[in-house]
Amino acid sequence: MIVFINGPFGVGKTTTARLLVEKLPRATFFDPEIVGVWLSRLFGKMKPVADFQEYNLWPFLTVEIALFLAGPLGRTVVIPMTVTDSVRWSYIRTRLQARAHALHLFRLVCSEETLRSRIAGRPESEGNHSWCLDHVESGLLLMQDPWFGESVITEGQTPPEVANLILGKLASAATW
């Protein structure tokens, strides 16, 4: 099973994903940002980009690694990642749907005020504040679009409560 948690920078994807990994059987945390950082180091001087997701290999490697973890390794894979570009998202979503045994796509949502507050309140080590704030507009559009996953409202919820909401949705789908 693959659980993909999408949403804007700062909404709580990584925290929620880590909590899910603790509660789901045979779960593995997979952060595609690691793939992006590697691609940036490999190609950065030859082909610099503003966002590592612009490398054509990034969505391909993200899909293949997730499928390998879920398939041959038999793990439940939990992926927190902001993907706002509809073409990239379509690539990832379509290929995972075609090849994953079970795929669950979630989109964490909250108000703009809450999002800005969360970004300002988190340690800089968890993400550059200015990068996150520069992408609030695209994050707001992402939160409104059901194509990017099933909505999970985080407004007024603690991270454990958000994780439990997702666990409830997974249990009702009865796939694990």
C-alpha positions in Angstrom: 0.0 0.0 0.0 1.2 3.5 -0.8 -0.2 6.5 1.1 0.7 9.8 -0.6 0.2 13.0 1.5 0.1 16.1 -0.6 -0.5 19.7 0.5 1.3 23.0 0.7 4.6 23.6 2.3 4.1 23.9 6.1 0.7 22.2 6.3 2.0 19.3 8.4 2.6 16.5 5.8 5.9 15.3 7.3 4.7 15.2 10.9 1.5 13.4 9.8 3.5 10.9 7.7 5.9 10.1 10.6 2.9 9.5 12.9 1.3 7.2 10.3 4.5 5.2 9.9 4.4 4.5 13.7 0.8 3.2 13.5 0.7 1.3 10.1 2.0 -2.2 9.9 5.3 -2.6 8.0 5.3 1.1 7.2 8.3 3.0 5.7 8.7 6.7 5.4 9.8 7.8 1.9 10.7 11.4 1.4 11.1 12.2 -2.4 12.9 15.4 -1.4 16.0 13.2 -0.8 15.8 12.2 -4.5 15.5 15.8 -5.5 18.5 16.9 -3.4 20.5 14.1 -5.0 19.4 15.1 -8.5 20.3 18.8 -7.7 23.8 17.7 -6.6 24.2 15.5 -9.7 22.9 17.9 -12.3 23.0 21.3 -10.5 26.0 22.8 -12.2 25.1 21.3 -15.6 21.5 22.2 -15.6 20.4 24.4 -12.7 16.7 24.6 -11.9 14.7 26.6 -9.4 13.0 23.5 -8.0 14.4 20.0 -8.2 10.9 18.7 -9.2 11.7 20.3 -12.6 14.2 17.5 -13.3 12.4 15.0 -15.5 14.0 12.1 -13.5 12.4 13.3 -10.3 8.8 12.1 -10.8 10.1 8.9 -12.5 12.5 8.0 -9.6 9.8 9.0 -7.0 7.4 6.5 -8.6 9.9 3.7 -9.0 11.3 3.9 -5.5 7.8 4.0 -4.0 6.8 1.0 -6.1 9.9 -0.9 -5.2 9.4 -0.3 -1.5 5.7 -1.4 -1.7 6.2 -4.3 -4.1 9.4 -6.3 -3.8 10.0 -5.1 -0.2 6.3 -5.5 0.8 6.2 -2.3 2.8 3.4 0.2 3.4 5.0 3.4 2.0 4.0 6.8 3.4 5.1 9.7 1.2 4.8 13.3 2.3 5.5 15.7 -0.6 4.2 18.9 -2.0 3.4 18.5 -5.7 1.5 21.5 -7.1 2.3 21.1 -10.8 -0.6 19.2 -12.4 1.5 17.6 -15.1 4.0 16.2 -12.6 1.2 15.2 -10.3 -0.6 13.4 -13.2 2.6 11.5 -14.0 3.0 10.4 -10.4 -0.6 9.6 -9.8 -1.3 7.8 -13.0 1.8 5.5 -12.7 1.2 4.7 -9.1 -2.5 4.0 -9.8 -1.6 1.6 -12.6 1.0 -0.3 -10.7 0.5 -0.1 -6.9 -1.6 -2.7 -5.2 -3.3 -0.1 -3.1 -2.9 3.7 -3.5 -4.4 6.4 -1.2 -4.0 10.0 -2.1 -4.6 12.6 0.6 -4.4 16.4 0.5 -4.0 18.3 3.8 -5.9 21.5 3.9 -6.2 24.5 6.3 -6.9 28.2 6.0 -4.3 30.6 4.7 -4.0 32.2 8.1 -3.3 28.9 9.7 -0.8 27.9 7.0 1.1 31.1 7.4 1.1 30.7 11.2 2.4 27.2 10.9 5.2 28.2 8.5 6.3 31.0 10.8 6.2 28.8 13.9 8.3 25.9 12.6 12.0 25.6 12.9 14.0 26.9 9.9 15.6 23.4 9.8 12.2 21.9 8.7 12.0 24.1 5.7 13.1 27.5 4.6 10.4 30.0 5.7 10.9 32.3 2.7 10.7 29.4 0.3 7.4 28.2 1.9 5.9 31.7 2.0 6.9 32.3 -1.6 4.8 29.2 -2.5 1.7 29.9 -0.4 -0.4 30.9 -3.5 0.3 27.6 -5.3 -0.4 25.8 -2.0 -3.8 27.5 -1.7 -4.7 26.4 -5.2 -3.5 22.9 -4.4 -5.7 22.8 -1.2 -8.8 23.6 -3.3 -8.3 20.9 -6.0 -9.5 17.4 -5.4 -7.4 16.1 -8.2 -4.4 16.3 -5.8 -6.0 13.9 -3.3 -8.8 13.4 -0.8 -9.2 16.4 1.4 -8.2 16.0 5.1 -8.9 19.1 7.1 -6.2 20.0 9.5 -7.7 23.2 10.9 -7.9 23.0 14.6 -6.5 19.5 14.7 -3.3 18.3 16.3 -1.0 16.2 14.2 -2.1 12.9 16.0 -5.7 13.8 15.3 -4.9 14.4 11.6 -3.0 11.0 11.5 -6.1 9.4 13.1 -8.4 10.9 10.5 -6.3 9.4 7.7 -6.1 6.0 9.6 -9.9 6.1 9.7 -10.1 6.7 6.0 -7.7 3.8 5.4 -9.6 1.5 7.7 -12.9 2.3 5.9 -11.2 1.4 2.6 -10.1 -1.9 4.3 -6.9 -2.4 2.3 -4.5 -3.2 5.1 
